[in-house]
Structures are given as structure tokens and as C-alpha cells.
Amino acid sequence: MAHPAQLGLQDAASPVMEELLHFHDHTLMIVFLISTLVLYIIVAMVTTKLTNKNILDSQEIEIVWTILPAIILIMIALPSLRILYLMDEINDPHLTIKTMGHQWYWSYEYTDYEELGFDSYMVPTQDLAPGQFRLLEADHRMVIPVDSPVRLLVSADDVLHSWAVPSLGVKLDAVPGRLNQTAFIISRPGVYYGQCSEICGANHSFMPIVIEAVPLEHFENWSSLMLEDA
């Protein structure tokens, strides 16, 4: 999760987020090189009184500064389109979870099981246990197995919400009357935090998302206990 004074993005916990991090670094380097070149030209123009007659009316330079930006845009667009298509791929999910946004909590339904579902509310500050994070901890975590493709169906019951977990590279709008879907794979066990990312009313800031990724056998034990309690 994020920490104070963090400059970069959160560590990737899914293959898609790793691709997004690589694309971010790739694009940032291009922006850095362009900014350096522009700054050099500005400084050179301001500090020198000399004029190069060859660049006042040059067909070759006009060709270069027309073609070069086009090549740079292609270098950015191709990997971007590749990642967009990767994020839309949903291949043989092992688990499907339906998420509903409410004012102001999330509800989860494991559609592969008959009676496995629960509501997830934020834990109030006065009820936090040592080591838990204020405004980020939920009373029921979404538990999923590691290294398993998970399909997520997202909708809303009242107003617009947005289900977002930065470390997974997932952000999906929850729209009343519409069912959106995405898929992700968590690469390693851990607890991952997110929040509602669409202003949805007075308590918009109090809709945390907590995902606990566990090995498959632990997930099976957890699901069995949840079904027994139901």
C-alpha cells in the first residue's frame, strides 16, 4: 500500500499492474527527453546572439520536426493499446465475484457458491485493532486465492461508485442498472487496499476495499467456514 511522502506508484501485485508500471516508466522517459531538448533549445536561443542562416528556412528541419513527433506518438500508442487489450482479456476465470456499491458500503457475492456473500463496512476509528489502518480497514475482507484468474462483476444499487485497487491496476465504475466486468490475477499473498474512486455522497471517503489474497487451500477452508456460518 502507499506510504507517506511516496513519489512513485504502489508496488505491483498483478501482471497487469506490472505492465502499467513499465509503460509509465517508458512514457516518463520519453517526456523527460523531450523536456530536456526543449529546455536546451530555449536556453540556447535566449543566451546567444548568433543566428544560424541554415535553420531560418530549411526544408529538411521541417521534415524532421514533423516526422519525429509522429514516431514518438507511435512509440507511446502501441504499448498503450497492447495493455488496453490485455486489461479486457477474460480467459477461463476460476472464480467470479459480484460486487455491489451502496451508500456507503460494498457487498460481495461469490456466485460460484450458493450462499456465500456478505457486506463490507469500514471499521470505525474507535474500533481499530493495533496495526490496522484508519479509513482503510473493513469488517469483512474479500478473500481470493493467489495465482487464480478472478472475474469481477461490478454494479451499484443507488448512485455511481467506482471499485479501485491501485496495486492490482483495477478501477471499474459501478453504475446502477449496468453490470461491468474485469479480471485480474494476484501474484502473491497479502492484503491490498483500495477505496471508492467516484464521489458518491457525504460518506464517499468511508468506503474502503480490502482484498486478502491467500493460497488456494486457505481459501477453501475460509469458504467452508463461511458456508457453515451461513
Disulfide bonds with the S-S distance in Angstrom:
none
